Amino acid sequence: MKSIDRYLARLIAVPLFSTLVIFAMLLVLDRMLRLFDFVATEGGPVSVVWRMLANLLPEYFGLGIPVGLLLGTLLAFRKLATSSELDVMRAVGMSYTRMLRVPYMYAVALCLLNFAIVGFVQPDARYNYEKLRFELRTGALGASIKVGEFTHFGNDMTLRIEQSHESGRKLSGIFLRKDDNKGGSIAVTAENGQFFATDNPDEIIFRLTNGTLVRTEAKVATPRVLRFSSNDLPIPLPKTENFRVRGGENLERTLPELARIGSDRKADKELRDTSRAAFHFRTAEVLSILLLPLLALALGVPPKRSTSALGVFLAIIMIVAYHKVNEYAQAVGGLGKIDPVMAIWIPFTVFAGLTLWMFYTIAYVPGGQPIGALERVFSVLAKAVRKLLPGRRDKGAKA
């Protein structure tokens, strides 16, 4: 690489990776609060939150890579333009096409990375995330007993603890009720209690001290009352069903699996349409990365004698709008209302055509500026807003 290429690589790298990290962290923080609430409600261990977030990272990076590449390249060319370095490069004969060599090195590398993420890594991560949610709901990860609240173990046992000591190893103020599925039940109150593991992985022992046990039976009118100083109560652990195999949803299928199902004429039509729509959606999202350097250059270079940031906002709006249109097209294609190929690739063609026109205008049309008209409108509106500000009006009156 020449010196100018290394210089461009450094200019792009800082905003690219900064945007990618910030984008992923914002999504993680937003989801983290909801996951903590979900895990606390289900009574699971806090450590599972970090495992669930780790499985969401591939999805967040898949969304953040296009945004990072676009802003990284755009801000690099904007810096070159506003500092007049771009004029020097153009004056010595360096074309815009030559300047895109380094951005396309990033684009190709990130395109391949994103292909691996959305095509293979993200489906497995999504499946693991749903598996953790399932295990939390079924209690396979363990459940915490909340002090002062009634905790249900399955449909036939209820437990309430008044106080917990030594990190839950010693419990006091215990009430327990358990049905025997024969019309009878056992109700126990005890001063203290402690859980013990057994050789049977499907059962634990709840050792109670200084309490009263009341047993009722369906065919016995009078309940039996027993006072005890120590009593071991076996508690069967609820059996949890195995989680489904991967591939129950399109999000959990890799690209080859989606392609196989979409081309299988024997498969259900709805399944085939949704699989084809998901396959083309992911493919279009990956290939659109190769258009972003062109879009970033066209929008990152402002008109002469202008430092407006309109191109930055327009670039973000365009990429977000394109992503939302693709999501809608995937949904419509999955419903069978329109062929998934047309639903996905027509918006891609429009987006590619607009991007190529904008690049051609700035690179090959003398004095061309693809957003020049918008820049002028934006400048007029900005001046009008400044005139309406109270401070501006006061200064004008004094003058």
PLY file of the C-alpha trace (Angstrom):
ply
format ascii 1.0
element vertex 399
property float x
property float y
property float z
element edge 398
property int vertex1
property int vertex2
end_header
0.00 0.00 0.00
1.17 3.52 -0.76
1.33 6.25 1.84
-1.98 7.75 0.72
-3.64 4.34 1.03
-2.33 3.89 4.55
-3.53 7.39 5.40
-7.03 6.62 4.10
-7.04 3.30 5.94
-6.36 5.08 9.26
-9.00 7.73 8.55
-11.63 5.04 7.89
-10.64 2.66 10.68
-11.28 4.95 13.65
-14.91 5.96 12.87
-15.68 2.50 11.43
-14.77 0.50 14.51
-15.96 3.22 16.90
-19.38 3.23 15.23
-19.52 -0.56 15.24
-18.70 -0.80 18.95
-21.04 2.03 19.97
-23.86 0.63 17.84
-23.49 -2.84 19.36
-23.21 -1.47 22.91
-26.36 0.62 22.55
-28.33 -2.41 21.37
-26.83 -4.53 24.17
-27.72 -1.97 26.85
-31.26 -1.70 25.52
-31.74 -5.47 25.61
-29.85 -5.93 28.90
-32.51 -4.15 30.96
-35.26 -6.32 29.52
-33.22 -9.50 30.02
-32.52 -8.68 33.67
-36.24 -8.15 34.21
-37.08 -11.40 32.39
-34.49 -13.46 34.30
-35.57 -11.97 37.65
-39.22 -12.75 36.87
-38.40 -16.34 35.95
-36.18 -16.71 39.02
-33.06 -17.74 37.14
-29.40 -17.01 37.91
-28.07 -13.60 36.90
-25.15 -15.19 35.02
-27.53 -16.37 32.29
-28.05 -12.74 31.22
-24.46 -12.55 29.99
-24.84 -15.81 28.09
-27.99 -14.54 26.40
-26.34 -11.24 25.47
-23.34 -13.10 24.03
-25.70 -15.01 21.73
-27.26 -11.73 20.58
-23.93 -10.15 19.62
-23.73 -11.80 16.14
-27.12 -10.32 15.26
-26.06 -6.87 16.48
-22.76 -7.02 14.61
-24.60 -8.11 11.48
-26.68 -4.92 11.74
-23.79 -2.70 12.79
-21.24 -3.64 10.10
-23.03 -1.81 7.22
-23.61 1.26 9.39
-19.98 1.28 10.55
-18.60 0.93 7.04
-20.85 3.67 5.67
-20.08 6.20 8.41
-16.39 5.30 8.53
-15.92 5.89 4.81
-18.21 8.92 4.70
-16.52 10.70 7.62
-13.08 9.98 6.14
-13.95 11.60 2.80
-15.73 14.45 4.58
-12.56 15.17 6.56
-10.50 15.15 3.38
-12.96 17.51 1.69
-13.34 20.03 4.52
-9.56 20.20 5.08
-8.88 20.74 1.34
-6.77 17.55 1.21
-9.21 16.14 -1.33
-8.55 19.09 -3.66
-4.81 18.39 -3.47
-5.34 14.71 -4.33
-7.53 15.65 -7.25
-5.00 18.26 -8.42
-2.20 15.68 -8.64
-4.36 13.44 -10.82
-5.89 11.00 -8.31
-9.40 10.09 -9.39
-12.31 9.22 -7.11
-12.17 5.68 -8.47
-8.55 5.36 -7.33
-9.46 6.72 -3.90
-11.99 3.92 -3.47
-9.29 1.24 -3.44
-8.91 1.24 0.36
-12.65 1.60 1.11
-13.29 -1.43 -1.08
-10.65 -3.42 0.78
-12.68 -2.78 3.91
-15.94 -3.45 2.07
-14.88 -6.83 0.68
-13.47 -7.98 4.04
-16.59 -6.83 5.94
-18.86 -8.33 3.28
-17.25 -11.75 3.74
-17.39 -11.35 7.52
-21.05 -10.36 7.42
-21.80 -13.29 5.10
-20.29 -15.67 7.65
-22.21 -14.01 10.50
-25.71 -13.84 8.97
-25.30 -17.05 7.01
-23.86 -19.39 9.63
-22.99 -17.87 13.03
-26.19 -15.94 13.70
-28.58 -18.93 13.20
-26.70 -21.02 15.81
-26.51 -18.06 18.20
-30.23 -17.40 17.81
-31.03 -21.02 18.54
-28.87 -20.96 21.69
-30.62 -17.77 22.80
-34.07 -19.33 22.40
-32.83 -22.45 24.22
-31.75 -20.35 27.20
-35.17 -18.67 27.27
-36.82 -22.09 27.24
-34.62 -23.40 30.04
-35.37 -20.34 32.15
-39.10 -20.82 31.77
-38.95 -24.52 32.58
-36.57 -24.11 35.52
-33.79 -26.17 33.98
-31.28 -23.47 34.94
-32.42 -23.41 38.51
-34.98 -21.22 40.22
-34.54 -18.89 43.14
-36.92 -18.90 46.10
-38.02 -15.34 46.77
-38.22 -14.45 50.46
-41.68 -13.43 51.59
-43.40 -14.67 48.42
-45.15 -17.88 47.45
-43.01 -19.99 45.12
-44.67 -22.70 43.03
-42.90 -25.94 42.14
-44.95 -27.41 39.34
-48.71 -27.60 39.88
-48.81 -29.48 43.16
-46.44 -27.74 45.60
-46.25 -24.23 47.07
-43.48 -22.93 49.34
-43.08 -19.72 51.30
-39.96 -18.63 53.22
-39.93 -15.79 55.75
-36.15 -15.39 56.11
-32.98 -16.61 54.41
-29.53 -16.80 56.00
-26.02 -17.71 54.85
-26.80 -17.17 51.14
-29.84 -19.40 51.24
-28.24 -22.34 53.04
-30.45 -21.84 56.12
-34.12 -20.92 55.88
-36.61 -19.99 58.59
-40.32 -19.31 58.88
-41.34 -22.05 56.46
-44.76 -22.89 55.07
-45.17 -25.72 52.57
-48.20 -27.33 50.98
-48.06 -30.32 48.65
-50.91 -32.18 46.94
-50.66 -35.96 46.52
-52.81 -36.09 43.33
-55.26 -38.38 45.16
-57.47 -35.74 46.70
-55.25 -35.29 49.76
-52.52 -32.87 50.75
-49.72 -32.17 53.21
-49.36 -28.79 54.92
-46.21 -28.12 56.92
-45.02 -25.22 59.04
-41.52 -25.24 60.50
-39.11 -22.92 62.23
-36.10 -23.83 60.11
-35.25 -25.79 56.98
-32.41 -26.72 54.68
-32.14 -28.32 51.23
-29.89 -31.36 50.69
-28.94 -33.09 47.47
-29.42 -36.85 47.06
-28.02 -39.56 44.84
-31.18 -39.27 42.78
-30.77 -36.29 40.39
-34.56 -36.01 40.11
-35.13 -35.50 43.85
-33.92 -33.34 46.73
-34.47 -33.54 50.49
-35.96 -30.64 52.42
-34.98 -31.15 56.08
-37.38 -29.31 58.41
-36.92 -28.77 62.15
-39.36 -27.83 64.95
-42.59 -27.84 63.04
-46.09 -29.20 62.52
-47.34 -31.42 59.71
-51.04 -31.69 58.84
-52.05 -34.46 56.45
-55.48 -34.70 54.88
-56.80 -37.61 52.83
-59.80 -37.79 50.54
-61.41 -40.74 52.38
-60.57 -39.60 55.91
-62.72 -36.88 57.44
-60.32 -35.87 60.21
-56.82 -34.69 59.25
-53.81 -36.14 61.06
-51.53 -33.73 62.91
-47.89 -34.47 63.63
-45.46 -32.36 65.62
-41.80 -33.04 64.92
-38.34 -31.85 65.85
-36.86 -33.04 62.56
-38.48 -34.31 59.40
-37.02 -35.07 55.96
-39.44 -34.28 53.17
-38.49 -35.64 49.72
-39.31 -33.21 46.93
-39.34 -34.50 43.35
-37.84 -32.05 40.89
-40.03 -31.19 37.91
-39.05 -33.02 34.76
-38.33 -30.70 31.88
-38.89 -31.60 28.26
-36.06 -31.38 25.80
-35.84 -28.24 23.70
-36.72 -28.58 20.03
-34.01 -29.13 17.44
-32.53 -26.18 15.59
-34.38 -25.01 12.50
-37.84 -24.43 13.95
-37.70 -20.86 12.63
-36.09 -19.23 9.59
-33.86 -17.16 11.88
-32.26 -20.41 13.04
-31.55 -21.76 9.56
-28.27 -21.23 7.73
-28.20 -19.96 4.15
-27.65 -23.46 2.62
-30.60 -24.78 4.65
-32.82 -21.90 3.48
-31.78 -22.52 -0.12
-32.51 -26.25 0.17
-35.97 -25.73 1.67
-36.81 -22.94 -0.78
-36.02 -25.15 -3.77
-37.83 -28.22 -2.40
-41.04 -28.61 -4.40
-42.34 -31.16 -1.90
-42.17 -28.70 1.01
-45.19 -26.76 2.22
-45.79 -23.64 0.10
-45.77 -21.29 3.09
-42.53 -22.77 4.38
-40.99 -22.57 0.92
-41.99 -18.92 0.46
-40.73 -17.82 3.87
-37.45 -19.67 3.35
-36.91 -18.11 -0.08
-37.74 -14.66 1.29
-35.29 -15.08 4.17
-32.56 -16.36 1.83
-32.88 -13.44 -0.59
-33.19 -10.94 2.26
-29.90 -12.01 3.82
-28.14 -12.20 0.45
-29.28 -8.71 -0.55
-28.26 -7.28 2.82
-24.76 -8.74 2.43
-24.30 -7.60 -1.18
-25.52 -4.08 -0.37
-22.29 -3.62 1.63
-20.41 -3.44 -1.67
-22.43 -0.34 -2.64
-21.74 1.58 0.55
-18.29 3.00 -0.38
-19.84 4.61 -3.48
-22.69 6.05 -1.43
-20.33 7.26 1.29
-18.11 9.10 -1.19
-21.07 10.72 -2.97
-22.60 11.96 0.28
-19.40 12.64 2.20
-18.05 15.34 -0.12
-20.03 18.57 0.49
-20.32 21.34 -2.13
-17.54 23.89 -2.36
-17.40 26.48 0.42
-19.83 24.38 2.46
-19.35 22.42 5.67
-22.93 21.18 5.88
-23.47 17.76 7.47
-26.56 17.07 5.37
-24.83 14.17 3.63
-24.25 12.37 6.94
-27.92 12.54 7.92
-29.06 11.61 4.43
-26.75 8.58 4.38
-28.14 7.29 7.68
-31.71 7.85 6.50
-31.04 6.02 3.22
-29.47 2.93 4.77
-32.10 2.66 7.51
-34.92 3.17 5.00
-33.45 0.54 2.67
-33.18 -1.95 5.55
-36.80 -1.33 6.57
-38.01 -1.69 2.98
-36.14 -5.00 2.76
-37.75 -6.21 5.98
-41.19 -5.33 4.63
-40.37 -7.01 1.32
-39.30 -10.15 3.19
-42.60 -10.20 5.10
-44.67 -9.69 1.93
-42.65 -12.29 0.03
-43.05 -14.76 2.89
-46.83 -14.34 2.76
-46.82 -15.36 -0.90
-48.40 -12.10 -2.09
-45.44 -11.44 -4.39
-42.52 -13.53 -5.55
-39.67 -13.17 -3.01
-37.15 -12.59 -5.80
-39.08 -9.54 -7.05
-39.89 -8.32 -3.54
-36.24 -8.26 -2.47
-34.26 -7.52 -5.61
-36.37 -4.70 -7.04
-35.60 -2.46 -3.99
-31.96 -3.58 -4.26
-31.84 -2.57 -7.92
-33.38 0.82 -7.13
-30.92 1.38 -4.29
-27.98 0.29 -6.44
-29.10 2.49 -9.34
-29.47 5.54 -7.10
-26.05 4.91 -5.55
-24.33 4.49 -8.92
-26.00 7.65 -10.26
-24.84 9.66 -7.24
-21.28 8.37 -7.60
-21.24 9.02 -11.35
-22.49 12.57 -10.79
-19.75 13.49 -8.33
-16.95 11.55 -10.04
-17.52 12.16 -13.76
-19.80 15.20 -14.15
-17.81 18.46 -14.05
-18.90 20.36 -10.97
-21.42 17.62 -10.23
-22.90 17.42 -6.77
-25.66 14.78 -6.31
-27.18 16.56 -3.32
-26.40 20.09 -4.43
-30.06 21.07 -4.70
-30.78 19.64 -1.26
-27.75 21.49 0.13
-29.10 24.79 -1.21
-32.56 24.15 0.25
-31.01 23.12 3.54
-28.88 26.30 3.59
-31.92 28.52 2.95
-33.90 26.79 5.69
-31.00 27.10 8.13
-30.73 30.84 7.48
-34.49 31.25 7.95
-34.38 29.39 11.26
-31.46 31.48 12.50
-33.40 34.67 11.70
-36.34 33.43 13.75
-34.21 32.84 16.85
-34.77 35.51 19.59
-31.08 36.36 19.88
-30.77 36.98 16.14
-33.82 39.26 16.05
-32.50 41.34 18.96
-29.13 41.81 17.27
-30.84 42.85 14.05
-32.99 45.42 15.87
-29.98 46.99 17.62
-28.10 47.24 14.35
0 1
1 2
2 3
3 4
4 5
5 6
6 7
7 8
8 9
9 10
10 11
11 12
12 13
13 14
14 15
15 16
16 17
17 18
18 19
19 20
20 21
21 22
22 23
23 24
24 25
25 26
26 27
27 28
28 29
29 30
30 31
31 32
32 33
33 34
34 35
35 36
36 37
37 38
38 39
39 40
40 41
41 42
42 43
43 44
44 45
45 46
46 47
47 48
48 49
49 50
50 51
51 52
52 53
53 54
54 55
55 56
56 57
57 58
58 59
59 60
60 61
61 62
62 63
63 64
64 65
65 66
66 67
67 68
68 69
69 70
70 71
71 72
72 73
73 74
74 75
75 76
76 77
77 78
78 79
79 80
80 81
81 82
82 83
83 84
84 85
85 86
86 87
87 88
88 89
89 90
90 91
91 92
92 93
93 94
94 95
95 96
96 97
97 98
98 99
99 100
100 101
101 102
102 103
103 104
104 105
105 106
106 107
107 108
108 109
109 110
110 111
111 112
112 113
113 114
114 115
115 116
116 117
117 118
118 119
119 120
120 121
121 122
122 123
123 124
124 125
125 126
126 127
127 128
128 129
129 130
130 131
131 132
132 133
133 134
134 135
135 136
136 137
137 138
138 139
139 140
140 141
141 142
142 143
143 144
144 145
145 146
146 147
147 148
148 149
149 150
150 151
151 152
152 153
153 154
154 155
155 156
156 157
157 158
158 159
159 160
160 161
161 162
162 163
163 164
164 165
165 166
166 167
167 168
168 169
169 170
170 171
171 172
172 173
173 174
174 175
175 176
176 177
177 178
178 179
179 180
180 181
181 182
182 183
183 184
184 185
185 186
186 187
187 188
188 189
189 190
190 191
191 192
192 193
193 194
194 195
195 196
196 197
197 198
198 199
199 200
200 201
201 202
202 203
203 204
204 205
205 206
206 207
207 208
208 209
209 210
210 211
211 212
212 213
213 214
214 215
215 216
216 217
217 218
218 219
219 220
220 221
221 222
222 223
223 224
224 225
225 226
226 227
227 228
228 229
229 230
230 231
231 232
232 233
233 234
234 235
235 236
236 237
237 238
238 239
239 240
240 241
241 242
242 243
243 244
244 245
245 246
246 247
247 248
248 249
249 250
250 251
251 252
252 253
253 254
254 255
255 256
256 257
257 258
258 259
259 260
260 261
261 262
262 263
263 264
264 265
265 266
266 267
267 268
268 269
269 270
270 271
271 272
272 273
273 274
274 275
275 276
276 277
277 278
278 279
279 280
280 281
281 282
282 283
283 284
284 285
285 286
286 287
287 288
288 289
289 290
290 291
291 292
292 293
293 294
294 295
295 296
296 297
297 298
298 299
299 300
300 301
301 302
302 303
303 304
304 305
305 306
306 307
307 308
308 309
309 310
310 311
311 312
312 313
313 314
314 315
315 316
316 317
317 318
318 319
319 320
320 321
321 322
322 323
323 324
324 325
325 326
326 327
327 328
328 329
329 330
330 331
331 332
332 333
333 334
334 335
335 336
336 337
337 338
338 339
339 340
340 341
341 342
342 343
343 344
344 345
345 346
346 347
347 348
348 349
349 350
350 351
351 352
352 353
353 354
354 355
355 356
356 357
357 358
358 359
359 360
360 361
361 362
362 363
363 364
364 365
365 366
366 367
367 368
368 369
369 370
370 371
371 372
372 373
373 374
374 375
375 376
376 377
377 378
378 379
379 380
380 381
381 382
382 383
383 384
384 385
385 386
386 387
387 388
388 389
389 390
390 391
391 392
392 393
393 394
394 395
395 396
396 397
397 398
